[in-house]
Amino acid sequence: MTPHTGAHLRKLAEGLHVWLPRRRGWGLANCGLVVGDDTALWIDTPYDRRLAGRFLAASRELLPPGVAIDRVVVTHGNGDHFWGAGVVPNAEVIAAKESLEQAEAEPDPRMLHAFVRGTVPEQPSPSPPSRPVHSTPPRPTPPRSAGVEPARPVTTDAAEAPYAPYAPEAAADRRAEALLSSYMRRHFGAFDWADTERVRPTLLFRGELELSVGGRPVRVVGLPPAHTTGDLFVHLPDRSTVFAGDVVFGSTPAQPGDHAVHWAGPLSAVSAVCERILATGAETIVPGHGPILGRSGVRAHLDYLHHLRERAEEFHARGVPALEAARRVIAERRHPELGLPERLVVTMRTEYRHLSPAPRPGVLEVMAEVARLAAECEGTGDPASSPAG
């Protein structure tokens, strides 16, 4: 089964659709399509150009004649919500200003592609210059906005980044390196970033942004650090719908999802955003991953987050390391239906950093622990015998 298996558009309301990939697994983001008479907007994009191309082809079938995808709102800087924007090169790409820190701290697409395939190039590909605003006439200034500005190159100090930049030396131990390589191949090897360039936003903002599609309001709400630095959610008030990004991971008894993974935190901030989403009154909540939820599904997710926060605080107070804390939470089997339990080590590490301030680790250092925990959960330390994710 590939990341492209079963992905499809589902209608939520007139002019509003959600792109639903397979509900479990790394990198499979839900995306939105909002269509008006003379404009169309995406909320997030798939992870690679092939999947984004399928989303684009399905979207075009629903667009009025002459209408193109001319805006993309990105809920946060993780590549699985962002890297597919290159298939709509003339679209205005809108993101929270703080999301640039997140995007620039991650490996770029071609570097990750090479690493997953075991052919790391001699030098990382340099970040491309800020993408020029497309040549179509500029849009009027939104009627109500806060801190809106055109995008420009941003230099991020590694010490201030959500976590340290790509660092292959983070998994120096040969066995850890083998586990990490195997894990990355199994969970990310079906994506293809060989021809993917990192797209920079063309419009950055802080606070809130009011957009309109077909005369209907689209509220873009910037958030404090939660899942990442630079999160936002998109509220469509007259459709009673919120696209939550990764502050919400969907799961229901009928359609179990995966464990949440949070890179910025703290969990109290993630919970606060979930409460803000409920406060909008929306009845339909599209999570960043997993099945679509109602309000009760978000409340259940809040219970999950509250439990993780309690356990992190308890284990931290007892001096239990984050990796061991994740092991113990998994052993409790409170949520055996959820996939990717190894991701709990990321969230535990994040919460521990807020309980005792410490330098942020490199991405691959954290992923090496994820791979190690996955091998333990699968009952083997031998990467060759681990099942595919």
C-alpha positions in Angstrom: 0.0 0.0 0.0 1.4 3.4 -1.0 0.7 6.9 0.3 -1.5 7.4 -2.8 -3.8 4.4 -2.2 -7.4 5.5 -1.6 -6.8 9.2 -1.5 -10.0 11.1 -2.5 -12.1 14.3 -2.2 -15.1 14.3 0.0 -17.8 17.0 -0.1 -18.5 18.7 3.2 -20.8 21.5 2.0 -21.4 23.4 -1.2 -18.1 24.6 -2.5 -16.2 22.9 0.4 -14.3 19.6 0.1 -11.7 17.7 2.1 -8.9 15.6 0.6 -8.7 12.4 2.6 -5.6 10.2 2.2 -5.2 6.9 4.0 -5.9 7.8 7.7 -2.9 6.1 9.3 0.8 6.6 8.7 3.4 9.4 8.7 3.0 12.2 6.2 -0.6 11.6 5.1 -2.2 15.0 5.7 -5.8 16.0 5.2 -6.2 19.0 3.0 -9.1 21.3 2.1 -10.6 22.7 -1.2 -12.7 25.9 -1.0 -14.3 26.9 -4.3 -16.0 30.2 -5.4 -17.3 31.4 -8.7 -14.0 33.1 -9.6 -11.4 31.8 -7.1 -10.4 28.6 -5.3 -8.3 28.0 -2.3 -6.4 25.1 -0.8 -5.9 24.5 2.9 -2.6 22.6 3.1 -1.0 20.4 0.4 0.1 16.7 0.3 3.7 15.7 1.0 5.1 15.1 -2.5 4.4 16.3 -6.1 2.8 13.0 -7.2 0.2 13.1 -4.4 -0.3 16.9 -4.8 -0.8 16.3 -8.5 -3.6 13.9 -7.8 -5.2 16.4 -5.4 -4.9 19.1 -8.1 -6.4 16.8 -10.8 -9.3 16.0 -8.5 -9.7 19.7 -7.5 -9.8 20.8 -11.2 -12.8 18.6 -11.8 -14.8 20.7 -9.3 -13.6 24.2 -10.4 -15.8 26.5 -12.6 -14.4 27.2 -16.1 -11.4 29.4 -16.0 -10.8 29.2 -12.3 -7.5 27.9 -10.8 -6.2 27.3 -7.3 -4.9 30.8 -6.6 -4.3 30.7 -2.9 -2.9 28.1 -0.5 -3.2 28.5 3.3 -0.6 26.4 5.1 -1.5 25.4 8.7 2.1 24.9 9.7 5.6 24.4 8.4 5.9 20.6 8.4 6.6 19.4 4.9 3.7 17.0 4.8 1.3 20.0 4.8 3.5 22.3 2.6 5.8 20.7 0.1 3.2 20.0 -2.5 2.5 23.7 -3.1 4.9 23.6 -6.0 2.2 22.1 -8.2 0.4 25.4 -8.1 3.3 27.8 -8.9 1.2 30.9 -9.4 -0.8 30.6 -6.2 -0.3 32.9 -3.3 1.0 30.9 -0.4 -0.2 32.2 3.0 1.3 31.2 6.3 2.0 32.4 9.8 5.2 34.3 10.0 6.6 32.1 12.7 6.2 29.0 10.5 9.4 29.9 8.7 11.4 28.8 11.7 9.8 25.4 11.6 10.2 25.0 7.8 13.8 26.0 7.8 14.7 23.8 10.7 13.6 20.6 8.8 15.7 18.8 6.2 14.9 20.2 2.8 12.9 17.8 0.4 15.9 16.7 -1.6 18.1 16.1 1.4 15.3 14.0 3.0 14.8 12.1 -0.2 18.5 11.3 -0.4 18.7 10.3 3.3 15.7 8.0 3.1 17.3 6.2 0.1 20.7 6.1 1.8 22.4 8.4 -0.7 23.0 11.6 1.3 24.6 14.1 -1.0 27.9 15.8 -0.2 26.2 19.1 0.6 22.6 20.0 1.6 20.7 21.7 -1.2 20.6 25.4 -0.3 17.2 26.9 0.5 15.9 28.6 -2.7 15.5 32.4 -2.6 12.1 33.8 -1.7 9.7 32.9 -4.4 8.6 36.1 -6.2 4.9 37.0 -6.0 3.2 35.7 -9.1 2.5 38.0 -12.0 -1.3 38.0 -11.8 -2.8 41.3 -10.5 -2.4 41.7 -6.7 -5.3 41.0 -4.5 -6.9 43.8 -2.5 -5.7 44.1 1.1 -7.9 41.8 3.2 -10.6 43.8 5.1 -9.4 42.8 8.6 -5.9 41.6 9.2 -3.1 41.8 11.8 0.5 42.1 10.9 0.2 41.1 7.3 3.3 41.4 5.2 4.9 40.0 2.0 7.2 37.1 2.5 10.9 37.8 2.4 14.0 35.6 3.2 14.3 34.9 6.9 17.6 33.8 8.5 16.8 31.6 11.5 19.4 31.2 14.3 19.6 27.4 15.0 19.5 28.1 18.7 16.0 29.7 18.2 14.7 27.1 15.8 12.0 24.7 16.9 14.7 22.1 16.9 18.2 22.0 15.6 18.7 21.7 11.8 19.3 18.5 9.9 22.3 16.8 11.6 23.2 13.3 10.4 25.7 13.0 13.2 22.8 12.8 15.7 22.6 9.0 15.2 26.3 8.2 15.3 26.0 4.8 16.9 26.0 2.3 14.0 23.1 0.2 15.4 21.0 3.3 16.0 21.8 4.5 12.5 20.7 1.2 11.1 17.4 1.3 13.0 16.8 4.9 11.9 17.6 4.2 8.3 15.3 1.2 8.3 12.5 3.2 10.0 12.8 6.1 7.6 12.7 3.8 4.5 9.6 1.9 5.8 7.6 5.0 6.7 8.8 7.6 4.2 10.3 5.6 1.4 7.2 5.7 -0.7 7.2 9.5 -1.0 9.2 11.0 -3.8 10.9 14.4 -3.3 13.5 14.0 -6.0 12.0 16.9 -7.9 10.5 18.8 -5.0 11.7 22.3 -4.1 10.9 23.9 -0.8 8.3 26.6 -1.6 8.4 29.8 0.5 5.2 31.6 1.5 4.4 34.8 -0.5 2.2 36.3 2.3 3.1 36.1 6.0 0.9 37.3 8.8 0.5 37.4 12.5 -2.8 37.4 14.4 -5.8 36.8 12.2 -6.5 37.1 8.5 -9.9 37.5 6.9 -10.3 36.0 3.4 -13.3 35.6 1.2 -14.0 32.8 -1.3 -17.1 33.2 -3.4 -18.3 35.9 -1.0 -18.1 33.5 2.0 -15.7 34.2 4.9 -12.6 32.3 5.6 -11.0 33.1 8.9 -7.3 32.3 9.2 -6.3 32.2 12.9 -2.6 32.4 13.9 -1.7 30.6 17.1 1.1 30.5 19.7 3.5 27.6 19.6 1.6 24.3 20.0 2.1 21.4 17.5 4.9 23.5 15.9 6.0 27.1 16.0 3.7 29.0 13.6 0.5 26.9 13.7 -2.8 28.3 12.5 -6.3 27.0 12.0 -8.9 27.9 9.3 -12.5 28.6 10.3 -15.3 28.6 7.8 -18.1 30.0 10.0 -21.0 29.7 7.5 -20.0 26.0 6.9 -19.6 25.4 10.7 -16.2 23.8 9.9 -12.6 24.2 11.1 -9.5 22.8 9.5 -7.4 22.3 12.6 -4.0 21.3 11.2 -2.0 19.1 13.5 -3.1 20.6 16.8 -5.8 17.8 16.4 -5.0 14.2 15.4 -8.2 12.4 14.5 -9.3 9.0 15.7 -12.7 7.4 16.3 -13.8 4.0 17.5 -14.8 3.1 14.0 -11.7 4.7 12.3 -8.7 4.6 14.7 -5.9 6.9 13.9 -2.4 7.4 15.1 -0.8 8.8 18.2 -0.3 12.5 18.1 3.2 13.9 17.7 4.1 17.4 18.9 7.3 19.3 18.2 6.9 22.6 20.0 4.4 22.3 22.8 3.7 22.4 25.6 0.7 20.1 25.7 -1.2 22.8 27.7 -0.9 25.0 24.6 -2.1 22.3 22.3 -5.1 21.7 24.6 -5.8 25.5 24.7 -6.0 25.6 20.9 -8.4 22.6 20.9 -10.6 24.6 23.3 -10.4 27.6 21.0 -11.5 25.5 18.1 -14.5 24.3 20.1 -15.3 27.9 21.1 -15.9 28.7 17.4 -19.0 26.6 17.6 -17.9 24.5 14.6 -19.7 21.2 14.3 -17.2 19.7 11.8 -13.5 19.6 12.6 -11.0 18.4 10.0 -7.8 17.2 11.8 -4.4 17.4 10.3 -4.4 13.5 10.1 -7.0 10.9 10.6 -10.8 10.8 10.3 -13.1 13.9 10.4 -14.4 14.7 13.8 -17.4 16.2 15.5 -17.2 18.2 18.7 -17.3 15.0 20.8 -14.2 13.7 18.9 -12.3 16.9 19.8 -13.3 16.5 23.5 -12.0 12.9 23.4 -8.8 14.2 22.0 -8.5 16.7 24.8 -8.9 13.8 27.3 -6.0 12.1 25.5 -3.8 15.2 25.7 -4.7 15.7 29.3 -3.6 12.2 30.2 -0.3 12.5 28.3 0.4 15.8 30.2 -0.4 14.2 33.5 1.9 11.3 32.9 4.7 13.5 31.6 4.6 15.6 34.7 4.5 12.6 37.0 7.4 10.8 35.3 9.4 13.9 35.0 9.0 14.6 38.8 10.2 11.1 39.5 13.3 11.6 37.3 12.2 9.1 34.6 13.9 9.9 31.3 11.6 10.9 28.4 12.3 7.7 26.4 11.4 5.5 29.4 8.4 7.6 30.1 7.1 6.9 26.6 7.8 3.2 27.1 5.7 3.2 30.3 2.8 5.1 28.7 2.8 2.6 25.8 2.8 -0.3 28.4 -0.3 1.1 30.0 -2.2 0.3 26.8 -4.7 3.1 27.4 -5.1 3.6 23.7 -4.1 0.3 22.0 -6.1 1.1 19.0 -3.8 4.0 18.0 -1.0 3.5 15.5 2.6 4.7 15.7 3.0 4.5 19.5 6.7 5.2 19.1 5.8 8.8 18.4 5.1 9.3 22.1 8.8 9.8 22.7 8.7 13.0 20.6 5.8 14.4 22.6 7.3 13.3 25.9 10.7 14.9 24.9 8.8 18.1 24.0 6.9 18.2 27.3 10.1 17.6 29.3 11.7 20.6 27.6 9.0 22.8 29.0 9.3 21.2 32.5 13.1 21.6 32.6 14.4 24.0 29.9 17.0 22.2 27.8 18.5 22.6 24.3 16.3 21.4 21.5 17.6 18.2 20.0 18.1 17.7 16.3 15.4 16.1 14.2 17.3 12.9 13.5 18.4 12.6 17.2 14.7 12.5 18.1 13.8 10.2 15.1 16.6 7.8 16.2 14.8 7.4 19.5 11.5 6.9 17.6 13.1 4.2 15.5 14.5 2.5 18.6 11.2 2.5 20.4 9.4 1.2 17.3 11.8 -1.7 17.2 11.1 -2.4 20.8 7.3 -2.2 20.3 7.6 -4.7 17.4 9.6 -7.0 19.6 12.9 -6.9 17.8 15.9 -4.7 17.6 16.7 -6.1 14.1 15.6 -3.5 11.5 15.4 -6.2 8.8 12.6 -8.0 10.6 10.4 -4.9 11.4 7.1 -4.8 9.6 6.3 -2.0 7.2 4.4 0.9 8.5 
